[in-house]
Amino acid sequence: MSVLIKDIPKSNNEIIRIEISEFKGRDLINIRIWFQSFDEKGNAVYKPTQKGIAVNVSQYEELRDGIERIGAYLADKKDGATPKSE
């Protein structure tokens, strides 16, 4: 079972898909590149690549902290300040 959270366009035929999935009884945050393909009827479908990461949902707070730090880094850089690192 997986729950689609967000698709982010990467190129004309690729997306970055964020989803919650289950593997061996563990819930994971799955961030993966998917490519556009065509099924036997000629319909466009997306298929996952091996490029991506899966993070245990118990690490969500750390992942969120990392994303927030990216935002602060980019804001500092935009304002001309020296971006802070950990």
Backbone hydrogen bonds, N-H to C=O, Kabsch-Sander energy under -0.5 kcal/mol:
donor,donor_aa,acceptor,acceptor_aa,energy
3,V,20,I,-2.9
4,L,2,S,-0.5
5,I,18,I,-2.8
6,K,18,I,-1.9
8,I,16,I,-2.6
10,K,14,E,-2.3
11,S,14,E,-1.8
14,E,11,S,-0.6
15,I,34,W,-2.3
16,I,8,I,-3.0
17,R,15,I,-0.6
17,R,32,R,-3.1
18,I,6,K,-3.1
19,E,17,R,-0.5
19,E,30,N,-2.3
20,I,3,V,-2.4
21,S,19,E,-0.6
21,S,28,L,-2.4
22,E,1,M,-1.0
23,F,26,R,-2.4
26,R,23,F,-1.8
28,L,21,S,-3.4
29,I,55,V,-3.8
30,N,19,E,-3.4
30,N,28,L,-0.7
31,I,29,I,-0.6
31,I,53,I,-2.8
32,R,17,R,-2.2
32,R,30,N,-0.5
33,I,51,K,-2.5
34,W,15,I,-2.8
35,F,47,K,-2.7
36,Q,13,N,-2.7
37,S,45,V,-3.6
39,D,43,N,-2.5
42,G,39,D,-2.1
45,V,37,S,-2.7
47,K,35,F,-2.5
49,T,33,I,-2.4
52,G,50,Q,-0.7
53,I,31,I,-2.8
55,V,29,I,-2.8
57,V,27,D,-1.9
59,Q,56,N,-2.6
60,Y,57,V,-1.8
63,L,59,Q,-2.3
64,R,60,Y,-3.1
65,D,61,E,-2.4
66,G,62,E,-2.2
67,I,63,L,-2.2
68,E,64,R,-2.6
69,R,65,D,-2.2
70,I,66,G,-1.8
71,G,67,I,-2.0
72,A,68,E,-2.2
73,Y,69,R,-2.6
74,L,70,I,-2.8
75,A,71,G,-2.3
76,D,72,A,-2.6
77,K,73,Y,-2.5
78,K,74,L,-2.4
79,D,75,A,-2.1
80,G,77,K,-0.9
81,A,76,D,-2.0
